[in-house]
Amino acid sequence: MEFNEFNHAMVKLGYQFNQQIITLIFTNLDQNRAGFLDLDGFIKACSVIQIVLSKMQQYDPQRRGVVTLDVNQLLDVVFSIPM
């Protein structure tokens, strides 16, 4: 999957991230730096996004879309993502 396909897929899945974040996700998962994500990379992107959004809801019960985290809460979010 090339970047434009990935970007389109994110929109189709209902994610409304800015282009900087879409590029960051794609670049981090494009392990060969070939401008291409395989199915595993796409699944990992979706999994990480779901984990982060789930954790965000935990810290944003009013669903304002904004959270303030201390370092312990930030580490809780980061290390909830399988490495």
N, C-alpha and C positions, 0 to 999 in steps of 0.2 A: 504494500500500500504506500503510495507516494504521499507527500505532504498535503497536496490539495484534496486527495481522497480522504485522508485522515481528518482534515479540517471539516470537510463536508459531513463525514460520519459523526463527528462531535456535535455538529449543529443538528443533524437528524436525530441524535440521541437526546437532544434537548439541553445540551450544555451550552451556556452562554459566556464562555471565557473570552477574554480579549486575545488578539493575535499574538501578543508577547507570551502569554501563558501557553497557548496552543503550540507555538514554536518551541518553547522550553520543554514541554512534555515530549514532543516528537523528537527533538534533538537528543534528549536524555535516553530515549529508548531505541534510537537508531544506533545500535552498538557498532556496526561496521562503518558508520559515517558514509553510507552509500545513498542517503536520501530515500530510504525505504524501510518500512516496518513490516515484519512478518506477522503472522496471525498471533504468535505468542506475545509479541510486543504490543499489539493492539489490545489483546486481552489484559495484559499487565496494566496498560494505561487506564482501561476501564475499571479495573479492580482498585487501583490506587485512588482514582477519582472517587469511587464509591466509598472507600474507607475514609478518605478525608472529608467528604460531604457528611458522612454519618457522624464522624467525630465533631464536625462543625455544629451539627444539630444539637449535640450533647452540650456544647458550650454556648449555644445561641437558642435557648428555648423559645424566645419571642420571634424567632425567624426573621431577624432584621437584616441578616446577611453580613453582619459585622461582629467580630469578637475581639475581646482584649484578653490575651493569654499571658500568664507568667511563664517563666522558663520551664517549670515542671509540667504545666499544661501543654506547652509547645512540644516538649519531649514525649508526652503521652500521645500526641497526634503523630509525630514523626515515627516513633517506634511501634505504632500500631500497624504500620505498613510493613508487610513481609519483605525481608531483604534477601 
